[in-house]
Amino acid sequence: MQTNRREILTSLAGAALLGSAADRGRAQSSSAPRIRDISVIECQPAGARLSVVKITTDQDGLYGYGCATFTQRADLVKPAVEKYLKPLLLGRTTDRIEDIWQTCYDSSYWKNGPVLNNAISGIDQALWDIKGRQAGMPVYQLLGGKCREAARCFATVRGSDPKAVVDHARQFVEQGFRDVRVGGGPARTRGEAAANSQPLHDRPLFDRGEYFRRTLSLLEFCHHELGPDVQLATDVHERLEPRQAVEFCKAAENLNIFFIEDPLSPEDLAYFGQIRQQCATPIAMGELFNNPHEWQPLIQNRLIDYIRCHVSQVGGFTPARKIAILAETFGVRTAWHAPGDLSPVGHMANVTLDVISYNFGIQEWMPFNPHVLEIFHGAAEMKNAYLYVSEKPGWGIEIDEKAAAKFPFGAETGPRKNLNGGWDDLRLPDGTVIKQ
């Protein structure tokens, strides 16, 4: 009996050892990939300077891309990634996205600056891309799947000549768009200024009173000409004084507006309460936000209708997903910022959020320049005013680095851009520089 008991115990111990060895073998074969290298791909295929982070793992052929574009200070993003975040992250496993995000966020002690936020975004989005590639699934599947087939988009028509704006808008309507943002002026030179308002400087001129009257008149004309089936928006770009912004939103209330964008600057958030008290005009805000203290009060107090953050500016896909969930709780919809100075990787992150978020509202869309598509293969596809997410693993985008090298960084081009990469200063007639 004693011998049998000893044999049984020995057999059980042996089985346990074999089992633990098998478990260790399985753990080793399925171990998470580790970060072997982090680099930044810089290119300027269409005016704006684009920065994309590439994370390479220790598993052959497994890598990921993330948008880190901060075009106004583009030269600062690469050293933020490669000099500061890369040494922090080399050798870490790629499976702990939240942990890595928090580590990067806390690493500088002072937080929520646009350079570091965009750098973190590149890391964060690249890790999501890697996780999707590992799973053989698009990123949206990792978060529960779609709750809509595609994202409804609005088109943008810039200019201050009403007839030209309407003619251009009708072209978009023929393509299926029912939401059109109009406006974008007037900024003038000294020679273009009205005789009774000659500026005291030779910089680009912005007259708030003229802007108020002309933009409201443009909205009224477009509403009359395009009819009730086309909803309108305009971007104030924080250029009005708070009192004027309240008055402008009230005046636009009955013009079939889907939103007034950025009527106030981030420094004047308290005035949103006055707008909400005095009119029902839908309001979108957030493209300049970096900090949770900026969007949280607007959402929780239901002072805006659309949260319009720039995803890389707030730190990437991970925090943007949290913003969307917070906004849903308070009945605020999403309208992620998506200008021309956003890489196709960033656009894919946007449309991924669009299809997984129940409180999606509307998506900004700009057509891709052919040179951009030469570099970024697999960009989100536009059909009949709807943007479709990729069905390929990760973001579904591959970057041709040889093609990217054909378009190196130079000075940013376009209206009101200067050689230091920022926006040129815009001034009132008396010479006061204004926020924009």
Secondary structure, 3 states (H helix, E strand, C coil): CHHHHHHHHHHHHHHHHHHHHHHHHHHHHCCCCEEEEEEEEEECCCCCCEEEEEEEECCCCCEEEEECCCHHHHHHHHHHHHHHHHHHHCCCECCCHHHHHHHHHHCCCCCCCHHHHHHHHHHHHHHHHHHHHHHCCEHHHHCCCCCCCCEEEEEEEECCCHHHHHHHHHHHHHCCCCEEEEECCCEECHHHCCHHHCCCCCCCEECHHHHHHHHHHHHHHHHHHHCCCCEEEEECCCCCCHHHHHHHHHHCCCCCEEEEECCCCHHHHHHHHHHHHHCCCCEEECCCCCCHHHHHHHHHCCCCCEECCCCCCCCCHHHHHHHHHHHHHCCCEECCCCCCCCCHHHHHHHHHHHHHCCCECCEECCCCCHHHHHHEECCCEEECCEEECCCCCECCCEECHHHHHCCCCCCCCCCCECCCCCECCCECCCCCECCC
